[in-house]
């Protein structure tokens, strides 16, 4: 899409469907803002149920966008998530594709 070529709605099809899900996008945005986060923090930050968060963390981990670790912190088991380089790139690519589309709509 350039000034010579107006908005092409087919470009929406190129969006990463894993990240485009509002639930997973919330999780990715939280993880971009911190080095790592535990399950409880992400639950509160995204306002997701534990079951919904768990299912979506699994999907993001399967795509390689996040890393999940089980740790003991002061003898308490914790699930810790962090975004991977692939996840950062995917979010950047998503933003780079969606941004110009939204800019065109605002004109």
N, CA, C and O atoms as a DFTB+ gen file, in Angstrom:
428 C
 N C O
     1  1       0.837      -1.157       0.000
     2  2       0.000       0.000       0.000
     3  2       0.893       1.235       0.000
     4  3       1.723       1.412       0.891
     5  1       0.714       2.080      -1.003
     6  2       1.455       3.326      -1.112
     7  2       0.476       4.434      -1.465
     8  3      -0.720       4.187      -1.616
     9  1       0.982       5.652      -1.596
    10  2       0.104       6.753      -1.987
    11  2      -0.496       6.487      -3.362
    12  3      -1.626       6.898      -3.627
    13  1       0.236       5.811      -4.239
    14  2      -0.256       5.499      -5.580
    15  2      -1.284       4.370      -5.571
    16  3      -2.102       4.259      -6.483
    17  1      -1.234       3.535      -4.535
    18  2      -2.128       2.392      -4.445
    19  2      -2.961       2.511      -3.177
    20  3      -2.424       2.419      -2.073
    21  1      -4.275       2.716      -3.324
    22  2      -5.126       2.866      -2.145
    23  2      -5.227       1.562      -1.348
    24  3      -4.676       0.528      -1.724
    25  1      -5.933       1.656      -0.269
    26  2      -6.134       0.531       0.637
    27  2      -6.647      -0.696      -0.112
    28  3      -7.629      -0.627      -0.852
    29  1      -5.972      -1.802       0.092
    30  2      -6.386      -3.075      -0.489
    31  2      -6.858      -3.965       0.657
    32  3      -6.036      -4.432       1.444
    33  1      -8.165      -4.209       0.769
    34  2      -8.684      -4.993       1.895
    35  2      -8.108      -6.400       1.984
    36  3      -8.171      -7.028       3.041
    37  1      -7.549      -6.902       0.892
    38  2      -6.959      -8.251       0.930
    39  2      -5.743      -8.311       1.836
    40  3      -5.348      -9.392       2.273
    41  1      -5.139      -7.150       2.126
    42  2      -3.958      -7.136       2.999
    43  2      -4.292      -7.610       4.412
    44  3      -3.412      -8.087       5.129
    45  1      -5.542      -7.485       4.813
    46  2      -5.972      -7.974       6.127
    47  2      -5.704      -9.475       6.244
    48  3      -5.414      -9.972       7.333
    49  1      -5.799     -10.189       5.138
    50  2      -5.576     -11.641       5.152
    51  2      -4.155     -11.994       5.550
    52  3      -3.897     -13.121       5.973
    53  1      -3.224     -11.049       5.421
    54  2      -1.828     -11.316       5.757
    55  2      -1.527     -11.170       7.249
    56  3      -0.427     -11.491       7.699
    57  1      -2.512     -10.684       8.016
    58  2      -2.277     -10.518       9.451
    59  2      -2.087     -11.874      10.123
    60  3      -2.753     -12.848       9.773
    61  1      -1.189     -11.929      11.073
    62  2      -0.907     -13.142      11.847
    63  2      -2.133     -13.458      12.700
    64  3      -2.442     -12.722      13.638
    65  1      -2.820     -14.529      12.387
    66  2      -4.064     -14.869      13.096
    67  2      -3.817     -15.256      14.549
    68  3      -4.708     -15.117      15.386
    69  1      -2.635     -15.731      14.850
    70  2      -2.334     -16.067      16.250
    71  2      -2.332     -14.789      17.089
    72  3      -2.918     -14.758      18.171
    73  1      -1.685     -13.753      16.605
    74  2      -1.602     -12.493      17.349
    75  2      -2.877     -11.671      17.197
    76  3      -3.227     -10.916      18.104
    77  1      -3.569     -11.797      16.088
    78  2      -4.749     -10.972      15.818
    79  2      -5.895     -11.248      16.793
    80  3      -6.772     -10.402      16.965
    81  1      -5.898     -12.400      17.423
    82  2      -6.901     -12.699      18.444
    83  2      -6.766     -11.675      19.574
    84  3      -5.674     -11.512      20.120
    85  1      -7.849     -10.983      19.934
    86  2      -7.744      -9.973      21.004
    87  2      -7.150     -10.516      22.310
    88  3      -6.383      -9.828      22.984
    89  1      -7.504     -11.731      22.650
    90  2      -6.985     -12.327      23.887
    91  2      -5.478     -12.506      23.815
    92  3      -4.761     -12.120      24.738
    93  1      -4.993     -13.088      22.725
    94  2      -3.551     -13.313      22.604
    95  2      -2.799     -12.005      22.395
    96  3      -1.657     -11.876      22.834
    97  1      -3.416     -11.042      21.736
    98  2      -2.784      -9.736      21.569
    99  2      -2.585      -9.071      22.930
   100  3      -1.538      -8.474      23.178
   101  1      -3.573      -9.167      23.807
   102  2      -3.427      -8.615      25.170
   103  2      -2.242      -9.257      25.886
   104  3      -1.430      -8.568      26.504
   105  1      -2.153     -10.574      25.796
   106  2      -1.056     -11.291      26.457
   107  2       0.291     -10.840      25.895
   108  3       1.224     -10.571      26.651
   109  1       0.386     -10.759      24.582
   110  2       1.644     -10.352      23.945
   111  2       2.030      -8.933      24.358
   112  3       3.204      -8.663      24.614
   113  1       1.056      -8.025      24.426
   114  2       1.356      -6.645      24.814
   115  2       1.836      -6.566      26.262
   116  3       2.735      -5.786      26.578
   117  1       1.244      -7.362      27.130
   118  2       1.715      -7.406      28.525
   119  2       3.153      -7.909      28.570
   120  3       3.999      -7.324      29.245
   121  1       3.427      -8.987      27.855
   122  2       4.769      -9.579      27.901
   123  2       5.822      -8.703      27.211
   124  3       7.006      -8.797      27.534
   125  1       5.406      -7.856      26.268
   126  2       6.358      -6.924      25.655
   127  2       6.797      -5.850      26.649
   128  3       7.879      -5.278      26.513
   129  1       5.965      -5.583      27.636
   130  2       6.250      -4.487      28.563
   131  2       7.054      -4.916      29.788
   132  3       7.448      -4.072      30.592
   133  1       7.300      -6.211      29.938
   134  2       8.052      -6.723      31.084
   135  2       9.066      -7.764      30.603
   136  3       8.946      -8.303      29.503
   137  1      10.060      -8.033      31.441
   138  2      11.035      -9.070      31.081
   139  2      10.405     -10.451      31.158
   140  3      10.618     -11.297      30.289
   141  1       9.631     -10.662      32.203
   142  2       8.876     -11.899      32.388
   143  2       7.734     -11.614      33.351
   144  3       7.772     -10.637      34.099
   145  1       6.714     -12.475      33.330
   146  2       5.566     -12.263      34.200
   147  2       5.019     -13.608      34.650
   148  3       5.032     -14.584      33.899
   149  1       4.540     -13.642      35.885
   150  2       3.946     -14.886      36.348
   151  2       2.466     -14.931      35.958
   152  3       1.872     -13.926      35.567
   153  1       1.905     -16.112      36.077
   154  2       0.543     -16.383      35.644
   155  2      -0.457     -15.432      36.312
   156  3      -1.358     -14.913      35.653
   157  1      -0.297     -15.211      37.605
   158  2      -1.224     -14.339      38.332
   159  2      -1.157     -12.908      37.822
   160  3      -2.189     -12.260      37.648
   161  1       0.050     -12.413      37.582
   162  2       0.205     -11.055      37.052
   163  2      -0.490     -10.921      35.700
   164  3      -1.216      -9.955      35.463
   165  1      -0.267     -11.885      34.823
   166  2      -0.881     -11.824      33.490
   167  2      -2.404     -11.910      33.599
   168  3      -3.119     -11.212      32.880
   169  1      -2.895     -12.758      34.489
   170  2      -4.343     -12.873      34.695
   171  2      -4.942     -11.521      35.056
   172  3      -5.952     -11.112      34.485
   173  1      -4.319     -10.831      36.005
   174  2      -4.837      -9.521      36.436
   175  2      -4.650      -8.453      35.356
   176  3      -5.537      -7.626      35.143
   177  1      -3.508      -8.465      34.679
   178  2      -3.221      -7.443      33.680
   179  2      -4.134      -7.550      32.456
   180  3      -4.434      -6.544      31.813
   181  1      -4.571      -8.757      32.140
   182  2      -5.396      -8.970      30.947
   183  2      -6.881      -9.147      31.267
   184  3      -7.725      -9.101      30.372
   185  1      -7.191      -9.348      32.538
   186  2      -8.569      -9.584      32.972
   187  2      -9.160     -10.843      32.325
   188  3     -10.336     -10.888      31.962
   189  1      -8.302     -11.861      32.195
   190  2      -8.735     -13.137      31.626
   191  2      -8.968     -14.147      32.742
   192  3      -8.383     -14.039      33.820
   193  1      -9.822     -15.124      32.479
   194  2      -9.985     -16.213      33.439
   195  2      -8.740     -17.090      33.386
   196  3      -7.981     -17.046      32.418
   197  1      -8.539     -17.876      34.418
   198  2      -7.367     -18.743      34.469
   199  2      -7.387     -19.757      33.322
   200  3      -6.354     -20.024      32.708
   201  1      -8.561     -20.318      33.036
   202  2      -8.672     -21.299      31.963
   203  2      -8.402     -20.692      30.592
   204  3      -7.698     -21.281      29.771
   205  1      -8.965     -19.510      30.351
   206  2      -8.763     -18.834      29.078
   207  2      -7.296     -18.448      28.912
   208  3      -6.720     -18.620      27.838
   209  1      -6.699     -17.927      29.977
   210  2      -5.284     -17.559      29.914
   211  2      -4.418     -18.783      29.644
   212  3      -3.515     -18.737      28.809
   213  1      -4.686     -19.857      30.338
   214  2      -3.893     -21.073      30.171
   215  2      -3.951     -21.582      28.731
   216  3      -2.917     -21.926      28.158
   217  1      -5.134     -21.633      28.150
   218  2      -5.290     -22.125      26.776
   219  2      -4.554     -21.228      25.784
   220  3      -3.933     -21.719      24.841
   221  1      -4.621     -19.924      25.994
   222  2      -3.980     -18.999      25.058
   223  2      -2.473     -18.927      25.248
   224  3      -1.741     -18.707      24.284
   225  1      -1.998     -19.109      26.477
   226  2      -0.552     -19.204      26.696
   227  2      -0.005     -20.427      25.968
   228  3       1.062     -20.368      25.358
   229  1      -0.735     -21.525      26.035
   230  2      -0.314     -22.751      25.349
   231  2      -0.216     -22.512      23.850
   232  3       0.755     -22.934      23.222
   233  1      -1.203     -21.843      23.268
   234  2      -1.185     -21.555      21.827
   235  2       0.017     -20.683      21.466
   236  3       0.689     -20.938      20.467
   237  1       0.289     -19.663      22.268
   238  2       1.433     -18.790      22.001
   239  2       2.759     -19.533      22.172
   240  3       3.713     -19.291      21.434
   241  1       2.809     -20.429      23.140
   242  2       4.034     -21.220      23.337
   243  2       4.235     -22.186      22.156
   244  3       5.360     -22.362      21.689
   245  1       3.166     -22.802      21.679
   246  2       3.266     -23.733      20.550
   247  2       3.768     -23.049      19.284
   248  3       4.440     -23.678      18.467
   249  1       3.451     -21.770      19.112
   250  2       3.918     -21.038      17.933
   251  2       5.334     -20.500      18.128
   252  3       5.944     -19.991      17.188
   253  1       5.855     -20.615      19.352
   254  2       7.208     -20.136      19.625
   255  2       7.273     -18.655      19.957
   256  3       8.359     -18.077      20.003
   257  1       6.115     -18.032      20.191
   258  2       6.091     -16.597      20.484
   259  2       6.392     -16.276      21.942
   260  3       6.823     -15.169      22.264
   261  1       6.163     -17.243      22.817
   262  2       6.497     -17.053      24.235
   263  2       7.173     -18.305      24.768
   264  3       7.094     -19.384      24.181
   265  1       7.835     -18.124      25.890
   266  2       8.471     -19.245      26.592
   267  2       7.794     -19.357      27.952
   268  3       7.592     -18.354      28.636
   269  1       7.447     -20.576      28.339
   270  2       6.828     -20.839      29.634
   271  2       7.808     -21.647      30.470
   272  3       8.366     -22.644      30.011
   273  1       8.007     -21.204      31.697
   274  2       8.864     -21.935      32.631
   275  2       8.108     -22.167      33.929
   276  3       7.338     -21.315      34.373
   277  1       8.331     -23.313      34.522
   278  2       7.797     -23.608      35.849
   279  2       8.945     -23.429      36.824
   280  3       9.979     -24.086      36.704
   281  1       8.763     -22.541      37.789
   282  2       9.811     -22.251      38.763
   283  2       9.256     -22.343      40.175
   284  3       8.048     -22.254      40.397
   285  1      10.155     -22.522      41.108
   286  2       9.785     -22.402      42.506
   287  2      10.390     -21.114      43.026
   288  3      11.604     -20.919      42.966
   289  1       9.549     -20.244      43.530
   290  2      10.004     -18.994      44.119
   291  2       9.574     -19.015      45.575
   292  3       8.385     -19.003      45.893
   293  1      10.576     -19.047      46.457
   294  2      10.338     -19.197      47.897
   295  2       9.451     -20.415      48.159
   296  3       8.476     -20.342      48.908
   297  1       9.804     -21.519      47.537
   298  2       9.142     -22.814      47.680
   299  2       7.698     -22.841      47.171
   300  3       6.950     -23.770      47.473
   301  1       7.314     -21.838      46.410
   302  2       5.975     -21.791      45.821
   303  2       6.111     -21.971      44.305
   304  3       6.875     -21.254      43.660
   305  1       5.367     -22.930      43.739
   306  2       5.466     -23.127      42.286
   307  2       4.850     -21.944      41.534
   308  3       3.772     -21.463      41.882
   309  1       5.545     -21.495      40.513
   310  2       5.084     -20.365      39.698
   311  2       5.235     -20.719      38.228
   312  3       6.197     -21.373      37.827
   313  1       4.278     -20.280      37.440
   314  2       4.361     -20.374      35.989
   315  2       4.788     -19.005      35.489
   316  3       4.097     -18.008      35.701
   317  1       5.933     -18.970      34.824
   318  2       6.521     -17.711      34.350
   319  2       6.516     -17.704      32.823
   320  3       6.926     -18.674      32.185
   321  1       6.051     -16.608      32.256
   322  2       6.035     -16.466      30.789
   323  2       6.910     -15.295      30.378
   324  3       7.009     -14.293      31.086
   325  1       7.544     -15.440      29.221
   326  2       8.329     -14.340      28.645
   327  2       8.198     -14.416      27.129
   328  3       7.996     -15.486      26.555
   329  1       8.319     -13.263      26.504
   330  2       8.216     -13.218      25.048
   331  2       9.566     -13.626      24.446
   332  3      10.621     -13.295      24.986
   333  1       9.519     -14.333      23.345
   334  2      10.741     -14.782      22.675
   335  2      11.108     -13.792      21.565
   336  3      10.291     -12.950      21.194
   337  1      12.330     -13.889      21.035
   338  2      12.671     -13.052      19.882
   339  2      11.688     -13.251      18.714
   340  3      11.338     -12.291      18.028
   341  1      11.250     -14.484      18.495
   342  2      10.269     -14.746      17.431
   343  2       8.948     -14.039      17.733
   344  3       8.281     -13.544      16.824
   345  1       8.578     -13.996      19.005
   346  2       7.355     -13.306      19.406
   347  2       7.466     -11.807      19.214
   348  3       6.514     -11.161      18.774
   349  1       8.621     -11.251      19.540
   350  2       8.846      -9.810      19.331
   351  2       8.773      -9.477      17.848
   352  3       8.179      -8.472      17.457
   353  1       9.380     -10.327      17.026
   354  2       9.358     -10.089      15.580
   355  2       7.933     -10.208      15.044
   356  3       7.507      -9.391      14.228
   357  1       7.201     -11.214      15.496
   358  2       5.827     -11.402      15.028
   359  2       4.958     -10.202      15.403
   360  3       4.137      -9.760      14.599
   361  1       5.129      -9.676      16.606
   362  2       4.350      -8.518      17.037
   363  2       4.752      -7.280      16.246
   364  3       3.902      -6.461      15.895
   365  1       6.031      -7.143      15.968
   366  2       6.502      -6.021      15.163
   367  2       5.961      -6.117      13.728
   368  3       5.514      -5.121      13.161
   369  1       6.005      -7.315      13.154
   370  2       5.467      -7.528      11.803
   371  2       3.966      -7.231      11.767
   372  3       3.471      -6.606      10.830
   373  1       3.262      -7.679      12.780
   374  2       1.821      -7.447      12.883
   375  2       1.532      -5.945      12.916
   376  3       0.660      -5.450      12.201
   377  1       2.271      -5.242      13.748
   378  2       2.101      -3.791      13.879
   379  2       2.436      -3.076      12.570
   380  3       1.742      -2.141      12.169
   381  1       3.504      -3.525      11.911
   382  2       3.923      -2.911      10.648
   383  2       2.887      -3.101       9.545
   384  3       2.731      -2.236       8.683
   385  1       2.192      -4.209       9.567
   386  2       1.161      -4.462       8.563
   387  2      -0.148      -3.762       8.912
   388  3      -0.786      -3.170       8.041
   389  1      -0.549      -3.826      10.175
   390  2      -1.835      -3.253      10.580
   391  2      -1.785      -1.724      10.625
   392  3      -2.773      -1.074      10.283
   393  1      -0.671      -1.142      11.034
   394  2      -0.550       0.303      11.159
   395  2      -0.917       1.056       9.894
   396  3      -1.771       1.941       9.949
   397  1      -0.307       0.744       8.754
   398  2      -0.657       1.453       7.514
   399  2      -2.113       1.255       7.094
   400  3      -2.725       2.160       6.527
   401  1      -2.665       0.079       7.372
   402  2      -4.074      -0.166       7.036
   403  2      -4.960       0.786       7.842
   404  3      -5.870       1.411       7.297
   405  1      -4.686       0.888       9.138
   406  2      -5.461       1.791       9.987
   407  2      -5.239       3.251       9.603
   408  3      -6.172       4.053       9.636
   409  1      -4.015       3.594       9.243
   410  2      -3.729       4.971       8.795
   411  2      -4.570       5.327       7.576
   412  3      -5.104       6.433       7.496
   413  1      -4.694       4.412       6.638
   414  2      -5.505       4.649       5.446
   415  2      -6.974       4.877       5.805
   416  3      -7.641       5.718       5.204
   417  1      -7.469       4.131       6.779
   418  2      -8.864       4.279       7.187
   419  2      -9.120       5.639       7.840
   420  3     -10.228       6.169       7.753
   421  1      -8.109       6.200       8.488
   422  2      -8.258       7.479       9.188
   423  2      -8.287       8.673       8.229
   424  3      -8.707       9.765       8.612
   425  1      -7.852       8.472       7.013
   426  2      -7.773       9.594       6.047
   427  2      -9.119       9.919       5.460
   428  3      -9.231      10.828       4.638
